[in-house]
Amino acid sequence: MLSEPRSGRLAAWGNALLAGLVSPDDAVLTIVGDDAVHRMEGLPGETGPVGLTLALGRLRALGVTGLRLALPAPGHPLGLSGPPEFNARALDAEEAVICYGAAFGLVPEVYEAGPEGDLHVEVVWHCLPVREAPPADVPSLGEAERELAEALRDATEVLSRLDVAASGPVAEAAIDAYRARAERKRDVLAPGYPPRAVRVLELAQRVGLLVSLARENGHGGAVSSAEMGARAEALRPVERVARRAQVAAYNSVVEERERGVR
């Protein structure tokens, strides 16, 4: 939750590219980010992996007009629509992109080499057939915003009572780093996304940060197994809501187009 998923960058900047709002070079540069290179394999008509610029152009030619994000977790196929084979690959990766306009899905496979701090990262996106059906459990932006506010309030009350809310110098440093990163990158998402989607994504990322800090902060005052179980129960629905909101934000452009808003 602390970093943008690769599938999120591909969906957001792929949508901006498909809408003609950014150039192919700018889109691919942002999607690749700090990685060395991204390729795509399994595209119809291609015998091997191809570069991301060619891949996005080929997807457009195949009828793709939008990209959706999926962030599945065990027991929660968020954003997926099947078939089971694709869902399993996406669950292993904990993320995927679902094409809109043509029945394809994209799952990243990450290859890392080198020492910590000097990693060479290559990503291969596997293009696979998917079922044309509504994505699982993705809320509207309005629903996601309301759920985030309610979940954060309820979880904060429980965690504070158990003395396990994120606190202390480590947590403060992490929150300061998050704020600095957010200020440096005010262009959250990509051109073409509504301001409400940006607001929902920023709140979802902030909630995800607090969940991560609460988990990493040890047991705090939760000394009994019952209290530790209560903490886990408080965190689980909050993390789920934050993932749902994140997907809703990335998918908002496609959802609006599907409803005829644009």
Secondary structure, DSSP 4 states (H G I P E B T S, - for coil): --S--HHHHHHHHHHHHHTTSS-HHHHHHHHHTTSSEEEEE--TT-SS-EEHHHHHHHHHHTT--EEEEE--BTTB-TT----HHHHHHHHHHT-EEEEESSSEEEEEEEEEESSTTS-EEEEEEEEEE---SPPTTPPPHHHHHHHHHHHHHHHHHHHHHTT-SS-HHHHHHHHHHHHHHHHHT---S-TT--HHHHHHHHHHHHHHHHHHHHHHT--TT--SHHHHHHHHHHHHHHHHHHHHHHHHHHHHHHHHHHHT--
